[in-house]
Each structure stands twice: as C-alpha cells, then as structure tokens.
Amino acid sequence: MNSITSVELNYLVFRYLEESGFTHSAFALGYEAGINKCNIDGNLIPPGALVTFVQKGLQYLEMEANLTCQNDTDVDEDFAFIKPLDLITKNAYELRKIVRDKKKNLLKERYKDKELEKKGKERKERQKERGKDRERIEKDKERGKHHADHIDDKMATDQEDKAEINNFENGASGGPKPMEISTTSPCLPVEIPSCDVTILEGHTCEVCACAWSPTGSLLASASGDSTARIWTIPDGVGRSSSQIGPLNVLVLKHVKGRAMEKSKDVTSVDWNGEGTLLATGCYDGQARIWSNNGELRSALSKHKGPIFSLKWNKKGDYLLTGSCDKTAIVWDVKAEEWKQQFEFHSGPTLDVDWRNNVSFATSSTDNMIYVCKIGENRPIKTFSGHQGEVNCVKWDPTGSLLASCSDDMTAKIWSMKHDKYVHDLKDHTKEIYTIRWSPTGPGTNNPNQPLVLASASFDSTVKLWNAEQGRLLSSFNGHREPVYSVAFSPNGEYLASGSLDKCMHIWSLKEGKIVKTYTGNGGIFEVCWNKEGDKIAACYANNTVCVLDFRM
C-alpha cells in the first residue's frame, strides 16, 4: 500500500488553511515547508481535499472495525457505530468491542420495536370497527363544511394579497432595522450589464492587487503568476481584453523563465503621486520600481522575506516596504538604496502607511502598532491594545487619526495625543481584514461631509463608523462570504465592496442601500476607483481583472 509523503501532507494542510481563510498561517507553513518548491500541481487538488482525506480515513477505520466483527448477529446497517474521536483515540480491539456492544443493543431495540408493532396492529384492528361509525359521521360533517370553507379561504387570500400590495406601495416591510442594511428590501439593486464591463485577461494565476494611476487611464494589477501588468483602459463601453489588443497592456516580469515563478508572487502595487512610477512588492523580498511605460528602473534588495505591503510617500522621494522578515524599510528612490531599516516588531510586518512625508505606521502579527520617523532609532509612538494580528493600518486624510483592524474582531482608532485607543469598534463577529477612511471632512476635497471609517470582515459584513464619536452608523449585509476589500468613491458618496462570494456591491451612503452590483466568476481580493469616480476595478481569483463603468 502506498503511503502519503510529508510533502503531500504539508501541501494538503497548506491548502486547507488557505481555503479556510487562515492566510497568515498558510503563508507561514508555505514559507517554512517550502510549498512553492514542491512539484505538486495545485490545479489537480480539489477544494476541501484535506477534510475529504481525513473523512475517508475515518470511514476506513470504522469499516475495518465493523467488518472484523462479522457474525450471524450482524445487522444490515450503515457503519455509524463509532464516533470520530473513538477512531482517533482507541485501538482496534477497543473499536471492535464498541461495535459488538452497539450491535447487540440495536438488536434488542429492534426486538422491542417488533413486539410493540405487533401489539399496535392488534389494537388497531380492535379500534377499526368502532371507528367506522365515527368516520362516517365525520365525512358527513366535512361535506357540509367544504363549500363554506372554500368561500372563506378565497376571501382570506384576497385580503392577504391586497395587504401585501399596499405594504409594498407604502414602503412597509418586515425587513431589517435601519442600522442593518441588506438587499432584501423591495427596491432591488441594479445588476451592472455586461456592456459596461471590461474583462482584462492575461494573468495565469489569481490577481491579488490593483491600483489606478492618479493621472491618466492606466491600471496596474499584481498576480501570483510572478507578473504585474499595466493596462491602458479605453473610455466607452465594456469589452474583453482580446478586443482591447496586446498593445494596450504591458507585462512586468519579475522572473526570467518559468523555473522560479511560484516563489515570486507579486503581492502589492502602488503608483507615485505623479503617476510616472509604479512600485511592486514581491514574494522574493525585492521591491521594484517601473516607469509607466513598463521599463524596470530599480530593483531594491535588503529584505530577507516576502514583501507584504509598500507605499510611496506623498512627495514621491521615499518608498516604504513592510516584510515577513519583521522589518520595515524606507528606500531613497533617487539614490536607489535603502535609507533606514526599522526592526521593532517580533512578528511579520503586515501593513505600512505614511502619516506624512517622513513618519509612518506599521502593524504586525505580534499585535503591535508602531509609529516611526525617518532618522529616529526608536518608535515615536507605540500602540498596544489589540489581542490578535493587526491586519491593516490607515491614517485619516489629515494624518490626525490612525485606524487599525485585527483578527481579534475589533477595529480601533488611535490619536498621537493619547497612548490608548480613543475608540474601540467591536460590532464585527469575525476577523476584520481591512479598513478605509472616507475622502471627506476637513482637509479633503469634500470638507462638508463627515469623516467616516469603513471596515470589512470575514463575517460577510461591511460596517460604517462615525470617526469622531466611534459610533456604528450602518451595517451593510449584502454579502454571503468574507469581504476582502472596500473602497470609497472620490466624492465620498459611494462605497464599493468585494467579497469571496464573487459579488461586487456599490452602496449609496446617502440612501443606505446597494445601487449597483456585479457578479463575476471568482472571489474578489481588491476593488478600487479611478480618480474621476466613473470606473471601478476588481481583482478576481479566476485570474482576471474586471473594470466596471459606473453611472448613476
């Protein structure tokens, strides 16, 4: 009999963690076990393979124990005598004893059931004759009532139909409370037609990140196929990338040939403020800087592990990267060298975000948040309070407040004026994957609208929070699977959300409902708006990027 190898078992566990949403655990196992170096073709492994494998093993053990106990008293039953925990903790002899005892008990119960059945038949025969007269009387009564009941039922049905029509017209509904906004209201969202969708094809693995250029119509995408791509998106109606043509996409290859493709997933992309340079972060630990025409300008090497996040500062002279090697590095772009490495975290750095041109925040699997400044050898602020990995940190538009979200199911708002969080946002029921500030409030292009924080969670909801009061404003419940990404429109009036349920919803913050929706062919990892607010890009697990035209 062939036995499973440790490499195959590691791969099954890796896939289980990945499919279950334990992304950090999956990454750690993949990195330490060298999953990317194994020769297993992931396309041949079906979803849920580990669970199926374990279930088959338990079924085999159970069947073995049952078949070993074959004798004249065996019954025709499925093999459901042994609990999974028994199979794991008991030896073969103990399992056989359990099966024998349970089969004996089952036979006793069957004998009792037959005796009761026999007595029941005799009792029914005796009652049969006595019941004939009563049955005849009941039938006569039913005939008399049937006509009247038919009329009453019809009148009741007519009344119910009228009530439902009136309720619909008057806007009455037994749906959720105003705070709990879902798609079950009478006004259904409008599905974005295919003529308003441009499908970008070319990546050969899942697309995990995308970013619009702040100038022009360029869209960058990052994929597990070891490439990033720069797409030129034409105006007008939707089409597939085969219609756009090869001249309108630039392929930024992060590896020569196919030998090491699997170890060079491109994890993140970010444009500088002028839209002239694109930075990419890669699984190989290098940050690369490309011109907007696809030319590689710099390859920045110092990290000893994959890069999880990277950001340009507003001025465009520094690039910030956060890595699995537990550090963050500020790079001098012009000099093409690292300026300072920050080694404060005790776990992988998951996210980084600039506060201004010289200071920034970092978050990690160690539950900590550090605010650092170029030239300083220690953090200028330390925020502790999360009880789980801190997945994301984001400064508000003015750099006054810092928002964070964690596997501990909370989001928190921090201020540089306080050592402890100023607001603890606790209404989610599962891990919070990402957060975004609205482009509203003082210091923005929409100063008359209040500042709002959006949080997206594995509990399938998106929640909006009042930043000043730390109060829950709305809970958007339109998704059925974990929500990985949210993005505000440039005018702050709409919010796009993307989920593993393959749906992208566009919510009107004013109306508190979904106004547009689109269903693709794979889970969505990121959504983003262009600077004009008339196009939204979504990255899909089925290797495509969809660009949606948005018009209201």
Summary of the structure (lengths in Angstrom):
residues: 552
radius of gyration: 30.7
end to end distance: 63.7
largest distance: 104.7
contacts: 1758
relative contact order: 0.08
helix: 27%
strand: 33%
